[in-house]
Amino acid sequence: MAKVNASLDHAGRDSSPGSKRLGTQQKSLRGLAMIGVLGILLIAAGPFLFGSYLLNVLIQAFFFSIVAVTVDILWGYTGYLTFGQSAFFGLGAYAAGLVFTHGGFSTAYVLLALAATLAVTAGVAALLGWLSFYRGASPFFATVMSLVLPIVLSQLLLSGGEWTGSSSGLTGYQTFDLSLEAWYWIAGAALAVVVGLAWVFVRSDGGRVLAAIRDNESRCLYLGINTSLVKIGLLVATAAVAGLAGFGYGSFSGVVAPELTGFVLGTQLIIWVALGGRGTLWGPVIGALLINVGTSYLSGIMPFAWQLILGAAFVAVIVLLPQGLVPLLVKPLRHLAGETREPELIERPVRDGDALHAAAPALRMSGVARHFGSLKVLQGIDLDAQAGELVGLIGPNGAGKTTLMRCMSDGAERSAGTVMLCGNDIRQLPPDRCVRFGLGRKFQNANIFETLTVAQCLRIAGTLIERPSLVRRSATLALPPYALEVIRATNLERKLGAVAKDLSHGEQQALELAMVLALEPRIVLLDEPTAGLTKTERTQIGNVLATLAHRYKLCCLLVEHDLDFVAGIATRIVVLHQGRIVMQGNFDEVVNSELVRTIYAGTAQGDAAAGAATQREAS
């Protein structure tokens, strides 16, 4: 990572590369807003500019574009590649077709069809989300599940006989008696509303959580964010929107067929999003409109060559313009943008104050073990730690130190034993639930959100404490006093607008520590926090850690190989060897112990001494 040097110009503005990049992002946003205004004007004037055939094509393209926007939110912003939005679109279309065909057309039946659209799409999406995002499921598995849905649904419709129309679908049912111009305005207005609401959402503080999940879902879990629940809720919401678009399409066209729910349409949606620009919102709209209009005209002229041309264009854009077409289109509009404003840092009082530091141990581990088949990584770990302690956990490589930390922070990691966090048994609970008991974990390698700014990372870190808005960005950034100390001690307060991946290694480590502390934890797990830092940075982090324990009375557990660093801040040293605690005490007692010397020397005598010490402790 290239080191970013903070520099302030004569006006006091941050002119670092991260700030410049954020300014570029803001320019792109302004440019896209200009495209949106032009699009609304085009929707308003369309019936006066286009013929009946093009209006008909555009109306259908508007409904398809709405679904493409939902794909972009799921894939471009959340990182969930899905083929299943076509199924929800088809369900909405069939809700209109089935109700109007077998029931009739009236106000009551329209409301029934709308209710069926929302209920069925939401129910199917909730089931799909539950199956796709269970604990431990991989992103690939979720994509495969989304691929199965349209295939299964298409087969069900084909097997429906006269009731669903089988392969011929449903045609000729009575629907809304509206002019082509009215349908154009309705479909265009619906598209504008969906894009506008999505635009507000993804730019809000709450919408940034989606990008955080896309960047680093593991870190989100250790910030107390239930990512599975977020993705299920988002899938249900986008499925309902896609279903309403399908209802509009079925009501307009008067024809529904199994192809509307199929895998081919699901793939086309992904192509439209990729061509237009994933993660831009406007890109999917432009991609869907261009390809649908182009297909309607060129497929008749060159029916066989058109698919080849479309495929070649897709490959060319992916290779030459991996960001899609929209970022290229908004470049001329970037000069219209103004500067971005960074949030104001303010101090947030720590919740419950002294009540957080009760008499019970902050951490209690009893008989904790971790086995991988016949390999015993941890055996019979008993460990207590109190508020205000800074416990140094040392031992040679392979002793099980990081595994022990995983057992503290994830209920599924241990094979046996009990872990209590602030009096709460973590049982088999996932990390996001353990965090709610007062746990914060810093990893050995900086675990941050690389595409977000420093301020955005810190704001997402406080999601558990202060629920972010889904419609706006806050002008202030509230952090507890110890998180502010980290930010100020490392000069990150001058780089709130810098993109996290552009920070130096030490700054990224400090950012992750500040993110952990933004949770207001009672127990802080630190896995080699000084790895790769300069001497000055190590001193800064050491002072901060000492302050956390001695001034703010947090319970800190520190895994560290640098004994000189540990000596200056630790209140107690715990020695781990071959998966067992072989000694604990103050720094002088441990370092001067013959047992510890032989352990670190890696001699056979050290192994024997460790075994003897373990037997004595057991007795």
KEVEXDREN-463909 format. One line per field, with one value per residue (C-alpha): x, y, z. Coordinates in steps of 0.1 Angstrom, whole numbers. Example, Ala and Ser with C-alpha at 12.3 -4.5 7.8 and 13.67 -1.06 7.14 Angstrom:
2
u = c(123 | 137)
v = c(-45 | -11)
w = c(78 | 71)
This chain:
619
u = c(0 | 13 | 17 | -6 | 9 | -16 | -13 | -34 | -36 | -36 | -74 | -71 | -86 | -73 | -55 | -44 | -50 | -78 | -96 | -91 | -106 | -136 | -140 | -139 | -167 | -187 | -182 | -195 | -226 | -233 | -229 | -253 | -278 | -276 | -283 | -313 | -328 | -323 | -340 | -371 | -374 | -372 | -400 | -422 | -417 | -415 | -451 | -445 | -412 | -416 | -439 | -462 | -438 | -410 | -433 | -444 | -408 | -398 | -427 | -416 | -380 | -390 | -404 | -373 | -351 | -368 | -358 | -323 | -320 | -329 | -302 | -277 | -285 | -280 | -250 | -233 | -237 | -241 | -219 | -247 | -247 | -283 | -301 | -334 | -349 | -365 | -385 | -400 | -407 | -425 | -444 | -458 | -467 | -485 | -503 | -519 | -525 | -540 | -563 | -576 | -580 | -597 | -613 | -620 | -611 | -624 | -610 | -613 | -594 | -567 | -562 | -562 | -536 | -514 | -517 | -508 | -478 | -464 | -472 | -459 | -428 | -419 | -426 | -406 | -377 | -377 | -375 | -348 | -328 | -332 | -318 | -291 | -277 | -276 | -246 | -215 | -230 | -207 | -215 | -212 | -239 | -262 | -257 | -265 | -297 | -307 | -301 | -323 | -353 | -362 | -355 | -379 | -405 | -405 | -411 | -440 | -456 | -451 | -467 | -497 | -519 | -548 | -546 | -512 | -515 | -484 | -459 | -483 | -489 | -520 | -533 | -564 | -574 | -590 | -567 | -565 | -580 | -553 | -537 | -501 | -491 | -506 | -488 | -455 | -459 | -469 | -440 | -416 | -427 | -424 | -389 | -380 | -395 | -376 | -343 | -348 | -356 | -327 | -304 | -313 | -309 | -275 | -260 | -274 | -255 | -276 | -270 | -232 | -237 | -244 | -210 | -194 | -209 | -196 | -161 | -157 | -186 | -164 | -156 | -193 | -201 | -174 | -191 | -223 | -241 | -263 | -253 | -277 | -306 | -296 | -293 | -326 | -344 | -329 | -338 | -374 | -376 | -361 | -382 | -413 | -402 | -394 | -428 | -446 | -427 | -438 | -474 | -472 | -457 | -484 | -512 | -498 | -490 | -520 | -496 | -476 | -454 | -430 | -401 | -408 | -397 | -368 | -331 | -325 | -341 | -322 | -290 | -300 | -305 | -270 | -257 | -276 | -262 | -226 | -228 | -243 | -221 | -224 | -229 | -241 | -279 | -281 | -260 | -285 | -312 | -291 | -280 | -316 | -330 | -302 | -303 | -341 | -344 | -315 | -330 | -364 | -350 | -319 | -332 | -355 | -329 | -301 | -318 | -287 | -259 | -276 | -269 | -233 | -230 | -245 | -222 | -191 | -202 | -205 | -171 | -156 | -171 | -160 | -124 | -120 | -145 | -149 | -167 | -193 | -205 | -219 | -186 | -173 | -204 | -203 | -167 | -176 | -200 | -175 | -165 | -200 | -193 | -184 | -163 | -173 | -177 | -163 | -183 | -175 | -160 | -178 | -174 | -201 | -206 | -200 | -232 | -240 | -207 | -196 | -223 | -203 | -176 | -193 | -177 | -180 | -150 | -152 | -140 | -142 | -132 | -136 | -123 | -121 | -108 | -105 | -99 | -95 | -101 | -73 | -53 | -58 | -50 | -64 | -68 | -85 | -81 | -92 | -88 | -103 | -97 | -111 | -120 | -90 | -66 | -43 | -34 | -5 | -9 | 24 | 38 | 57 | 42 | 16 | 8 | -29 | -30 | -52 | -73 | -80 | -91 | -115 | -130 | -136 | -154 | -173 | -194 | -190 | -152 | -146 | -151 | -157 | -159 | -177 | -170 | -186 | -185 | -195 | -216 | -232 | -226 | -219 | -230 | -228 | -237 | -221 | -197 | -224 | -242 | -210 | -202 | -235 | -221 | -194 | -167 | -145 | -118 | -89 | -73 | -36 | -40 | -59 | -95 | -113 | -136 | -111 | -134 | -150 | -135 | -121 | -153 | -176 | -157 | -160 | -197 | -204 | -184 | -209 | -240 | -247 | -247 | -264 | -286 | -278 | -304 | -317 | -324 | -297 | -260 | -252 | -231 | -215 | -195 | -199 | -172 | -164 | -135 | -110 | -118 | -112 | -78 | -68 | -79 | -61 | -30 | -25 | -36 | -65 | -87 | -71 | -79 | -116 | -122 | -93 | -102 | -91 | -71 | -49 | -38 | -4 | -1 | 1 | -28 | -49 | -41 | -50 | -83 | -92 | -85 | -107 | -135 | -134 | -134 | -164 | -184 | -178 | -166 | -159 | -134 | -109 | -91 | -59 | -40 | -5 | -16 | 19 | 29 | 46 | 45 | 74 | 89 | 69 | 37 | 43 | 48 | 16 | -4 | 12 | 1 | -34 | -37 | -24 | -50 | -78 | -70 | -58 | -79 | -111 | -111 | -115 | -104 | -77 | -62 | -31 | -14 | 21 | 56 | 75 | 82 | 96 | 64 | 43 | 66 | 56 | 18 | 7 | -6 | -3 | 13 | -2 | 20 | 4 | 23 | 11 | -25 | -23 | -17 | 16 | 23 | 9 | 21 | 37 | 62 | 93 | 82 | 73 | 103 | 128 | 112 | 134 | 103 | 96 | 132 | 132 | 99 | 111 | 144 | 123 | 142 | 130 | 136 | 112 | 85 | 91 | 91 | 59 | 42 | 54 | 40 | 7 | 4 | 12 | -16 | -40 | -32)
v = c(0 | 34 | 57 | 87 | 119 | 143 | 177 | 208 | 236 | 273 | 272 | 245 | 217 | 182 | 178 | 142 | 116 | 101 | 134 | 139 | 105 | 113 | 146 | 125 | 103 | 134 | 147 | 114 | 117 | 152 | 140 | 112 | 135 | 156 | 124 | 118 | 153 | 147 | 114 | 128 | 155 | 128 | 108 | 139 | 147 | 111 | 109 | 140 | 128 | 91 | 70 | 43 | 14 | 30 | 40 | 4 | -8 | 19 | 11 | -25 | -14 | 9 | -21 | -42 | -13 | -13 | -49 | -42 | -15 | -41 | -64 | -35 | -29 | -66 | -72 | -38 | -25 | -56 | -81 | -107 | -119 | -131 | -146 | -147 | -113 | -125 | -150 | -122 | -101 | -131 | -138 | -102 | -106 | -139 | -124 | -100 | -126 | -152 | -130 | -111 | -143 | -165 | -139 | -109 | -73 | -49 | -27 | -55 | -79 | -53 | -50 | -87 | -91 | -64 | -80 | -114 | -99 | -84 | -115 | -141 | -123 | -114 | -149 | -166 | -141 | -147 | -184 | -180 | -157 | -181 | -209 | -188 | -168 | -193 | -192 | -204 | -203 | -191 | -164 | -190 | -211 | -181 | -174 | -211 | -209 | -178 | -197 | -226 | -204 | -192 | -227 | -243 | -216 | -219 | -256 | -251 | -227 | -251 | -278 | -257 | -268 | -245 | -227 | -211 | -215 | -239 | -229 | -205 | -185 | -163 | -139 | -119 | -111 | -78 | -51 | -14 | 6 | 33 | 50 | 42 | 77 | 72 | 39 | 56 | 82 | 56 | 33 | 62 | 77 | 44 | 40 | 75 | 69 | 36 | 51 | 82 | 62 | 38 | 68 | 83 | 49 | 39 | 73 | 74 | 62 | 31 | 24 | 24 | -8 | -26 | -16 | -26 | -61 | -63 | -52 | -73 | -93 | -108 | -74 | -65 | -96 | -85 | -51 | -66 | -64 | -94 | -96 | -125 | -106 | -75 | -94 | -113 | -80 | -64 | -94 | -92 | -55 | -58 | -88 | -68 | -40 | -65 | -81 | -47 | -41 | -75 | -66 | -34 | -53 | -80 | -53 | -33 | -61 | -84 | -113 | -134 | -164 | -186 | -169 | -139 | -159 | -178 | -181 | -163 | -131 | -134 | -136 | -107 | -85 | -92 | -83 | -50 | -41 | -50 | -31 | 0 | 1 | -20 | 0 | 32 | 28 | 47 | 22 | -6 | 18 | 29 | -6 | -20 | 8 | 7 | -31 | -34 | -6 | -20 | -55 | -43 | -27 | -48 | -83 | -81 | -68 | -91 | -119 | -141 | -115 | -94 | -118 | -121 | -83 | -81 | -108 | -91 | -57 | -73 | -89 | -56 | -36 | -61 | -61 | -24 | -7 | -30 | -2 | -1 | 28 | 52 | 62 | 71 | 91 | 113 | 123 | 155 | 165 | 163 | 199 | 208 | 193 | 211 | 199 | 173 | 181 | 158 | 151 | 169 | 147 | 149 | 129 | 104 | 96 | 59 | 41 | 31 | 44 | 26 | 0 | -16 | -26 | -50 | -73 | -104 | -112 | -95 | -128 | -163 | -195 | -229 | -261 | -247 | -271 | -270 | -302 | -307 | -344 | -360 | -328 | -310 | -273 | -262 | -284 | -275 | -237 | -220 | -182 | -152 | -116 | -85 | -50 | -28 | -56 | -58 | -94 | -103 | -137 | -150 | -182 | -197 | -200 | -227 | -225 | -218 | -181 | -170 | -201 | -191 | -157 | -172 | -193 | -162 | -144 | -171 | -197 | -222 | -223 | -244 | -281 | -281 | -258 | -226 | -190 | -162 | -126 | -101 | -128 | -140 | -176 | -173 | -209 | -215 | -179 | -162 | -133 | -106 | -119 | -122 | -85 | -76 | -90 | -64 | -79 | -62 | -80 | -65 | -89 | -94 | -79 | -47 | -57 | -27 | -16 | -8 | 11 | 33 | 64 | 67 | 85 | 59 | 30 | 46 | 54 | 18 | 6 | 25 | 9 | -12 | 19 | 44 | 31 | 49 | 67 | 51 | 84 | 109 | 114 | 128 | 159 | 147 | 116 | 107 | 84 | 74 | 92 | 63 | 59 | 97 | 93 | 67 | 90 | 120 | 102 | 88 | 120 | 102 | 131 | 149 | 120 | 114 | 117 | 94 | 60 | 33 | 13 | 44 | 46 | 34 | 1 | 18 | 41 | 11 | -7 | 24 | 27 | -8 | -3 | 29 | 9 | -17 | 9 | 27 | -3 | 7 | -28 | -40 | -67 | -59 | -88 | -76 | -100 | -86 | -50 | -37 | -61 | -41 | -8 | 17 | 24 | 57 | 40 | 12 | 37 | 55 | 22 | 12 | 44 | 40 | 4 | 13 | 41 | 17 | -6 | 18 | 49 | 35 | 2 | -20 | -56 | -60 | -93 | -88 | -114 | -102 | -116 | -84 | -89 | -54 | -40 | -62 | -53 | -16 | -21 | -55 | -61 | -99 | -123 | -157 | -182 | -206 | -237 | -267 | -257 | -253 | -224 | -234 | -203 | -168 | -140 | -105 | -98 | -103 | -136 | -149 | -136 | -148 | -182 | -211 | -227 | -198 | -196 | -233 | -229 | -201 | -219 | -248 | -275 | -309 | -300 | -271 | -294 | -318 | -289 | -276 | -310 | -312 | -277 | -287 | -317 | -297 | -272 | -300 | -316)
w = c(0 | -9 | 20 | 18 | 31 | 46 | 32 | 37 | 11 | 19 | 24 | 50 | 28 | 27 | -6 | -1 | -28 | -9 | -7 | -44 | -51 | -30 | -49 | -81 | -67 | -59 | -94 | -108 | -86 | -98 | -134 | -129 | -114 | -145 | -166 | -143 | -150 | -187 | -184 | -166 | -193 | -220 | -202 | -201 | -238 | -252 | -265 | -286 | -300 | -307 | -328 | -315 | -321 | -302 | -274 | -271 | -269 | -244 | -221 | -219 | -215 | -186 | -167 | -175 | -163 | -129 | -124 | -137 | -109 | -83 | -97 | -95 | -58 | -50 | -72 | -77 | -42 | -20 | -40 | -44 | -80 | -86 | -115 | -96 | -101 | -134 | -113 | -92 | -123 | -138 | -106 | -107 | -143 | -137 | -107 | -131 | -158 | -136 | -116 | -147 | -167 | -141 | -119 | -141 | -141 | -115 | -88 | -63 | -86 | -93 | -55 | -52 | -79 | -63 | -29 | -44 | -62 | -29 | -8 | -31 | -42 | -6 | 6 | -21 | -16 | 22 | 16 | -10 | 13 | 43 | 21 | 5 | 34 | 63 | 85 | 67 | 32 | 5 | -20 | -48 | -31 | -29 | -67 | -75 | -54 | -74 | -106 | -95 | -87 | -123 | -137 | -111 | -115 | -153 | -151 | -126 | -150 | -180 | -159 | -150 | -180 | -189 | -156 | -164 | -202 | -202 | -229 | -246 | -215 | -209 | -235 | -242 | -207 | -199 | -184 | -179 | -208 | -211 | -241 | -252 | -240 | -206 | -202 | -213 | -186 | -159 | -167 | -170 | -137 | -120 | -132 | -121 | -87 | -82 | -94 | -72 | -41 | -48 | -53 | -20 | -2 | -16 | -8 | 28 | 58 | 59 | 23 | 28 | 49 | 16 | 2 | 35 | 32 | -4 | 7 | 38 | 52 | 79 | 94 | 93 | 115 | 140 | 141 | 152 | 118 | 110 | 74 | 66 | 79 | 60 | 28 | 33 | 40 | 9 | -12 | 0 | -8 | -42 | -50 | -42 | -65 | -93 | -88 | -91 | -123 | -136 | -126 | -146 | -176 | -175 | -172 | -201 | -225 | -219 | -224 | -199 | -207 | -188 | -204 | -182 | -152 | -169 | -166 | -200 | -188 | -155 | -175 | -197 | -166 | -155 | -190 | -190 | -156 | -166 | -198 | -183 | -152 | -121 | -89 | -107 | -108 | -140 | -158 | -157 | -169 | -198 | -206 | -205 | -227 | -253 | -257 | -257 | -283 | -303 | -302 | -314 | -345 | -354 | -346 | -375 | -399 | -388 | -367 | -365 | -365 | -338 | -310 | -321 | -321 | -287 | -273 | -288 | -274 | -239 | -241 | -254 | -226 | -199 | -212 | -222 | -198 | -168 | -150 | -178 | -200 | -175 | -158 | -193 | -201 | -170 | -175 | -194 | -166 | -137 | -140 | -127 | -93 | -61 | -32 | -7 | 30 | 56 | 87 | 120 | 147 | 180 | 212 | 221 | 258 | 266 | 273 | 309 | 322 | 353 | 350 | 322 | 347 | 371 | 396 | 374 | 352 | 318 | 302 | 317 | 298 | 313 | 298 | 263 | 237 | 199 | 179 | 142 | 139 | 159 | 160 | 194 | 189 | 223 | 254 | 287 | 286 | 318 | 318 | 336 | 327 | 346 | 335 | 335 | 328 | 298 | 294 | 271 | 255 | 243 | 230 | 200 | 166 | 165 | 202 | 195 | 203 | 173 | 176 | 213 | 202 | 176 | 204 | 224 | 196 | 177 | 194 | 166 | 168 | 200 | 203 | 241 | 271 | 281 | 272 | 292 | 280 | 306 | 323 | 290 | 278 | 240 | 234 | 196 | 187 | 157 | 160 | 154 | 185 | 206 | 198 | 214 | 247 | 247 | 225 | 200 | 179 | 159 | 135 | 127 | 92 | 89 | 84 | 70 | 41 | 14 | -10 | 17 | 32 | 67 | 79 | 63 | 79 | 113 | 108 | 98 | 128 | 150 | 134 | 165 | 187 | 165 | 138 | 105 | 85 | 53 | 36 | 46 | 55 | 89 | 91 | 123 | 132 | 169 | 185 | 220 | 236 | 233 | 196 | 192 | 209 | 183 | 154 | 168 | 179 | 144 | 125 | 109 | 118 | 89 | 65 | 70 | 33 | 23 | 8 | 33 | 8 | 1 | 37 | 48 | 67 | 100 | 93 | 83 | 116 | 135 | 115 | 123 | 160 | 160 | 142 | 170 | 197 | 180 | 192 | 228 | 237 | 272 | 260 | 232 | 215 | 197 | 175 | 169 | 165 | 159 | 131 | 104 | 122 | 126 | 160 | 162 | 153 | 178 | 205 | 196 | 196 | 229 | 246 | 233 | 245 | 279 | 281 | 272 | 301 | 328 | 321 | 305 | 324 | 293 | 294 | 267 | 255 | 234 | 213 | 206 | 198 | 208 | 245 | 248 | 236 | 260 | 289 | 288 | 289 | 301 | 336 | 333 | 310 | 299 | 282 | 258 | 245 | 226 | 231 | 269 | 294 | 310 | 330 | 339 | 361 | 358 | 331 | 352 | 366 | 331 | 312 | 338 | 340 | 328 | 314 | 291 | 279 | 269 | 252 | 230 | 224 | 210 | 228 | 238 | 274 | 269 | 257 | 286 | 311 | 296 | 299 | 336 | 343 | 327 | 349 | 380 | 371 | 364 | 398)
